[in-house]
Amino acid sequence: MRKLHIFLADLIFILHCILGVFILTGWLFSEIKVLYLAVLCMWLSSWIFLGYCPPTKWEFSLRRIYDKSINPNDEAIKYYMYKFFKIDIPTKKIFNGGMIVFIILVILTLTTNIY
């Protein structure tokens, strides 16, 4: 079961990264503007109504089965920035930065027509 849990956690991590790249670059493609805005709204809604990002919660819950040092309530950015670079970013700064990025991405989506 350990290998299955690790595989699933890694798969969620990869899909989460792909989602992150889509969120950061989706505004470049006017053909998917409606889908992209829906994804942005779901991203914001998960933070406002749930208080967390579901893929992060799923990944960390799986990893915690075998590594009790992992906090399933941690932020992915906070966790991975510390794990790889030993930089500890406060959760409040991550949230505020995410809201700024959200606003910038909505403005870019609504004001650009890239063909």
N, C-alpha and C positions, 0 to 999 in steps of 0.2 A: 504493500500500500504506500510505503514511503516514496517510491519512485513515481507512482501515479500522482500523489499529492504535489511533489516537486515539479513534475511535468505540467500539471494543471496550473500551478502557480506561475511557472515560466511562460506558459501559453497566455495566461491572463496579462502578464507583464508585457509581452510582445504586442498583444492586441491593444493594450492600454497605450503603448508607445505609438502605435499606428494611429489610434484615435487622437492622440496629442498632436501628431504631425498634421492630421486632417484639420484639427481645430486651428492650428497656426497657419495653415496654407490654403484652406478651402475657399477663402475670400477671393483667391486668384481666378476661380473658375465660375464665370457668370452662369453657365449652364446648370449649375447645381445650387444656385443661390437660395432657393426655398429649402432644400434639404439641409444646406449648411446652416441657415438661420435656425432651423428646427433643432439641429444638434447643439448649436450655441445655447439655445433656450433650455434644452435638457441639461446641459452642463451647469448653467446658472441655477436651474431649479433644484438639481441634486444638492448644491451647496446651501441654498436657502431653506429648502424643506427637509432635507435629510441631515444636513450638516457635514456631509462627507461625500467622497467620490466612490460609488459602488465598486468599480474595478479594483481600486486600492484596498477596500475593505475585504473583498473576496480573496485577492492575492495574499494579503497579510494574514488573514484567517487560516489559509492553507499552510503558509510558511510557519505560523505559530505552533502548529501541531507538533513540529519537531524542533523548533527553536523558540523557547519560551521568552527569549530576550526581545523578540519582535512584538511591538505594540500594535494590535490590529486597528487601533484608532489613530495611528500616526498618519501623516501626509506622505505620499509617495515622494514628492520633491524633497521634503525634509529628510526622509529616510535615506534616499539614494545620494543626496548631496553630502550627507555625513558619511555614509558608507564608502563612497568613492573618493571624496575630496576632503573629508574631515571638516566640513563647513556646517555649522549648526545655524539654521535659519529659523527664526521664531515663526510659529504657526500663524500669528496675526499678520506678519509681513507676507507670508505666502498667500493668505486670503486677500489682503489688500492688493497685492500684485496681480492676482488672478482677476480681480474685479477691474483693474485698470486695463489689463490685456483684453478682457471681455468687451469693454467699452470701445477700445481701439479697433477690435475685430468687427464689431457691429458697424462702426462708422466706415471702415474700409469696405465692408460688404455693401453698404447702402450707397456709397458715393463713388464707387469705381465700376467701370464697365470694361473689363479686360476681355479681349477677343483672341 
